[in-house]
Amino acid sequence: MTMTSLSAHASHRATAHAASWAHDLMATEDKDFFAALGQRIATLRKAQNMTQQQLAEQLGIAQQTLAHYEGARLRVPASMLPQLAQLFGVAVDALVGQPVAKERGKRGRVSALQQQFEQIEQLPKTKQKFVLEMLSAVLAKGSA
C-alpha cells in the first residue's frame, strides 16, 4: 500500500468507527426511550384495571405484540400513540415522557392532587409501582 492509500484506509476506518459509535449511542437512546414508553403503557393499562388481552383487542393487535411493546422487545409504532393516548385519557406528550403544559385550577394554581402525582413521578420505579398498587386497591374498594 502507498502512503496515500494507507491514509485513506485509516481515514475510512476512523469514519466507520465513529459512525458505529454513533449508531450504538442512538440504539441505546432508542432502547431507553422504548423501555420507558413500554413501562408507561403498562402502568397506564394497570391503572385502568385492564389486562394485556383487553388493551390488545382495543388496539387490534395480538396480546403477545402488546407484551413485546411493554417489555421493549418491539418498538411501538408512532401511528399507535394517538390511539393509546386517547384510550388512557392522556396527552401523547405525556405518553412519550415529554413535559405537558400544566392545567391550572380556577385560581391558577396546580391542585394538591396534581402536585402529588408530580412528586410520585419523581420516585424510583419500584416506589411508583407500590403507590400504583395502593391506588388501584383503594379505587377498587371505592367502586365496589
KEFILUM-457231 format. One record per atom (N, C-alpha, C): x, y, z. Coordinates in steps of 0.001 Angstrom, whole numbers, plus 524288, in hexadecimal, padded with zeros to 5 digits. Each point is the difference from the previous one (the first is absolute). Example, Ala and Ser with C-alpha at 12.3 -4.5 7.8 and 13.67 -1.06 7.14 Angstrom:
<domis>
833867E9C681E78/7FC86804A680000/80384804B080000/7FEA28041A7FD30/80334804A68003C/7FCFE80442802DA/
</domis>
This chain:
<domis>
8034A7FB5D80000/7FCB6804A380000/8036F804D880000/7FE3B803EF7FD4D/802D5804EF7FFFA/7FE5A8032A804BD/802DD8042A80107/7FEAD8035E80472/7FA8F802547FF4B/7FEB08016D7FB2D/7FAE9802547FEFC/7FBA67FC0A80112/800C07FB267FE2D/7FBF17FC22800E1/7FFB67FE7A805C6/804707FFF4802D1/7FFF27FEF68059B/7FD028043E802E3/800FE804D57FE77/7FD5B8046180276/7FA237FFC77FEF6/7FE7D7FECA7FB38/7FA797FF9E7FE9B/7FD727FB84802F8/802DA7FB9A80072/7FDF07FB78802D4/7FF378015D805CA/803D58029180256/7FF968018080583/7FB82803D3800CC/7FF6B803AD7FC5E/7FBC3803CC8005C/7FAB97FD497FF98/7FF947FC347FC69/7FB1F7FD1F7FF5B/7FEB87FCED804F5/803FB7FD7B80247/7FF2B7FCFF804CA/7FE3B8039880470/80265804A28006E/7FE88803A88041E/7FA5D801D27FF45/7FE8B8011F7FB23/7FAAC801AA7FEDB/7FC267FB9B80133/801527FB407FE73/7FC9D7FB83800FE/7FF6E7FF18805DF/80456800A2802EB/7FFD07FF49805A5/7FC858042980287/80084804DE7FE45/7FCC98043C80220/7FA437FF0B7FEC2/7FEDF7FE367FB3F/7FA997FEE57FE8B/7FDD97FB8180348/8032A7FC11800E6/7FE647FB908032E/7FEE0801C380592/803638034C8022A/7FF3E802018054D/7FAF78032680051/7FF128035C7FC17/7FB418032F7FFF2/7FB337FC817FF98/800597FBCB7FCD4/7FBA17FC637FF81/7FEEB7FD4B80534/804237FE43802AC/7FF597FD738050C/7FD91803C3803F2/801B5804E77FFEA/7FDE0803EC8038B/7FA33800D27FEDF/7FEAB800867FB16/7FA94800CA7FE81/7FCBC7FB4480194/802267FB677FF35/7FD2E7FB4780169/7FEEC7FFE8805E3/803CC801C38031C/7FF4780030805A6/7FBBF803E880170/8001E804997FD90/7FBF9803EE8010D/7FAA27FDF67FE66/7FFBA7FD7E7FB75/7FB117FDC07FE3D/7FE247FBC9803C6/803917FCAC801A1/7FE9C7FBC480390/7FDD18023780514/8028E803F480219/7FE2480278804D2/7FA98802757FF37/7FF4B8029D7FB86/7FAFF802827FED6/7FB9E7FBF77FFC4/800DF7FBBD7FD0F/7FBE57FC1D7FF57/7FF1C7FCD3804F8/8040B7FF5C8032D/7FF477FD5E80513/7FC868035380387/8010A8052580022/7FCD3803898033A/7FA70800587FDE1/7FF71800317FAD1/7FACD800317FDA4/7FCF67FB108014F/802757FB887FF84/7FD687FB1280149/7FE477FFD6805A8/80359802098036F/7FEAA800198058E/7FB61803A880104/7FFF2804877FD57/7FB928039A800AB/7FAF07FD7E7FE0E/800477FD3E7FB96/7FB557FD677FDEB/7FE057FBF6803EE/803887FCE380217/7FE7B7FBFF803D3/7FD9E80288804DB/8026580439801D9/7FE0F802AE804AD/7FA93802467FF0D/7FF438027E7FB90/7FAE8802477FEBF/7FBE17FBBE7FF40/801827FBB97FD84/7FC617FB9C7FF33/7FE3E7FDCD80542/803C57FF318037F/7FEBC7FDD380529/7FCBE803D08033B/801048050A7FF6B/7FD06803EC802E5/7FA3A7FFE57FE71/7FEFC7FE407FB41/7FA947FF877FE32/7FDF37FA73800A2/802E57FCDE80303/7FE757FA9080105/7FEF37FCF57FB03/8035D800E17FC18/7FF827FD3D7FB0C/8042B7FBC27FFB1/7FEA47FBB67FD8F/803DB7FBF47FEF0/802A9801427FAD1/8045A7FD747FF09/80285800A57FAE9/7FC487FE577FBAA/7FD1E7FBD4800E0/7FC5D7FE077FC0B/7FBD6804157FEB9/7FDE08027880406/7FBEA803ED7FF2C/80217804A47FCE0/8049B801EF8017F/80232804747FD25/801707FE717FA77/8023D7FB617FF64/801897FE2E7FAC7/7FB3C7FFBE7FC64/7FBA97FE1E8020F/7FB367FFB57FCDB/7FE3A805687FE4F/8004E803DA80391/7FE6B805577FEA0/8039D8025C7FBE7/804EC7FE4D8000D/803D2802057FC3A/7FFF67FCE77FAE5/7FD757FB7680011/7FFE17FCB87FB57/8051F7FD1C7FF0A/802B97FEA880445/804F67FD287FF95/7FFCA7FB2F80379/803CE7FC907FF5E/8004B7FB5780341/801FE8017280571/7FE497FD09803E7/801CA800E080560/805F07FF9080058/802477FC4A7FD1E/805AE7FF4A8001C/802D1804D37FDE7/7FDAA802867FC1E/8025E804C37FDD6/8000B8044780421/7FBA68009B802C8/7FFC4803E580431/804107FEBC80433/800787FB0F8015F/803EE7FE71803E5/80573801817FE21/801037FF667FAFD/80519801857FDD7/800B7805F28001F/7FBD2802FA7FF2E/8005A805B080073/801448018A805A0/7FD237FDB2803AF/800D28015580580/805677FE6B801E0/802237FBD27FDE1/805377FE2B80184/8045C802387FCA7/7FEA98038E7FC72/803CA8029A7FC89/802DD7FC2B7FC71/7FD6D7FB997FECD/802527FC5A7FC44/7FE55801627FA76/7FBDB803067FF88/7FE42802357FB06/7FEFF805D0800D8/800C1803087FBDC/7FEF48059A80044/7FA41801137FF06/7FDC68034680341/7FA92801977FF48/7FFD3803837FB2B/7FC9D7FEC97FC33/7FFA78035F7FB60/7FE108057380177/80240803EA7FD9F/7FE64805668010E/7FA33800C07FED1/7FE087FD307FC1F/7FA7C8008A7FE89/7FC507FE098043E/801F97FCFE803C0/7FCC97FDE88042E/7FFBC803B5804B2/80380803BA80050/8004A8037480491/7FAFD8031F800F4/7FDAB8026F7FBF3/7FB1E802E38010E/7FBA27FC7F8020F/7FF9D7FB407FDF5/7FBF07FC63801C5/800F17FE6B805AB/804E57FEDF80162/801487FEB180566/7FEC68048E803A1/80199804B07FE6B/7FF14804A58033B/7FA27800C6800E6/7FCE47FF487FBEB/7FA5B800AB8007B/7FDB57FBD9803A4/801AC7FB1F7FF64/7FDFC7FBD180358/80137800FB805C2/8049A8023B80107/801A2800ED80568/7FE618055A8020A/7FE14803627FC8A/7FE6380535801AA/804918038580169/804567FF627FD2F/8049A80342800E5/801A9802727FAD8/80345803F780055/8022C802687FB51/804497FC737FDC8/800BC8002E7FAE4/804347FCF57FD8F/805328018F8026E/800BC8050B8011A/804DC801C980274/800FA7FD1B8051C/7FC047FF7180329/800957FD46804FA/801367FA417FF18/7FD827FDBD7FC1C/800DF7FA7E7FECA/805B17FEFB7FE8D/8025E803937FD18/8056F7FF377FE55/803ED80262803CC/7FE1C802028046C/8038E801D58040D/801C78059C7FF77/7FD31803087FCED/8015E8057E7FF5E/7FCDA80343803D5/8022E8046E801A2/7FD0D8036E80389/7FAFD801DF7FD5F/7FBE080029802FD/7FAF3801C77FE09/7FEAB8050C802D4/7FDF6803BD7FD1E/7FE77804EB80272/7FC177FED58044E/800F58021B80486/7FCA97FEF88047F/7FAF8803247FF97/7FBAE7FD41800E5/7FAFC802AF80020/7FF52802508056B/7FE5E804C380027/7FF58802BA804F7/7FA5B7FFD4801C4/7FF518002C80510/7FAC28002C80238/7FDAE8056A7FF6C/7FB9A800E58028F/7FD51805017FF9A/8036F8048A801B9/8034F7FF10803C9/803448043780215/8056F8000E7FD8B/800CB7FCCD7FBE4/80505800097FD5E/804267FCA7802A7/7FE6F7FCFB803F0/803C67FCB9802C4/7FF357FA507FE8B/8042F7FD0280073/7FFA67FA647FF1D/7FD627FD97804CA/7FC587FC737FF21/7FD367FD9680460/803C07FCBD8034B/7FE7E7FF17804D3/803397FCDC8038F/800AB7FA7F7FDD5/7FBDD7FDDF7FDB0/8004E7FAC17FDBB/803F47FFE57FB84/7FFD4803FB7FC9D/803B7800517FBA8/805978007C80210/800C28030A8041B/805398008780248/801F37FAC18020B/7FC747FCFB8025D/8018F7FAE1801F9/8015A7FC4E7FB92/7FD128002E7FBBF/8014D7FCBF7FB79/805628016A7FDD9/80120805007FFE3/8051F801B87FE24/804597FE0680398/7FF007FFF180513/803DA7FDF4803AB/800B17FA1F7FF45/7FBBF7FD407FF0A/800437FA5D7FF1D/803417FEDA7FB22/7FF6A803357FBF4/803007FF387FB33/805E380057800E8/80198802AC8041C/80594800A480123/802307FB7A8033F/7FC997FCA580206/801BD7FB9C8032E/802957FBD17FC9C/8033E7FCB380266/8021F7FB867FD1C/7FB7D7FC887FE1C/800E57FD237FBCF/7FBE57FCD57FD8E/7FD8F7FC17803D3/803157FDC08037E/7FDD57FC2B803AC/7FC1D80298803B8/80142804C5801AD/7FC64802C880378/7FB30801D57FD04/800AB801807FB0C/7FB85801717FCCA/7FC4C7FB5A7FF83/802357FB637FF32/7FCD27FB467FF7E/7FCF27FF0580509/8028A800AF80471/7FD667FF438050A/7FB68803CB80093/800E8804F87FEBD/7FBDB803F180068/7FB867FE9B7FC4E/8013B7FE4B7FB48/7FBFE7FE7D7FC39/7FCBC7FB7780211/802927FC2A80257/7FD287FB8980236/7FC61801C580465/801EC8039380349/7FCC0802068044B/7FB3F802F07FDCD/800EA803637FC25/7FBAC802EB7FDA3/7FC0F7FC517FD86/801EA7FC187FD33/7FC817FC3D7FD79/7FC987FD3E80405/8025A7FE868046C/7FD0A7FD5880421/7FBD88039B80246/80158804E3800F7/7FC43803C38022F/7FB98801077FC1E/8015F800BC7FB0A/7FC0D8010B7FC0E/7FC667FB4D7FF37/802307FB568004D/7FCD27FB447FF70/7FC0D7FF9F80476/801AA8014F804C0/7FC6E7FFD580489/7FBEB804527FF8D/801A2804807FDE9/7FC6B804767FF87/7FBC27FF207FC04/801127FCF07FBF1/7FC1C7FF207FBF7/7FCAC7FB3580118/8014A7FD2E80430/7FD0F7FB3680142/7FB0F8014080300/
</domis>
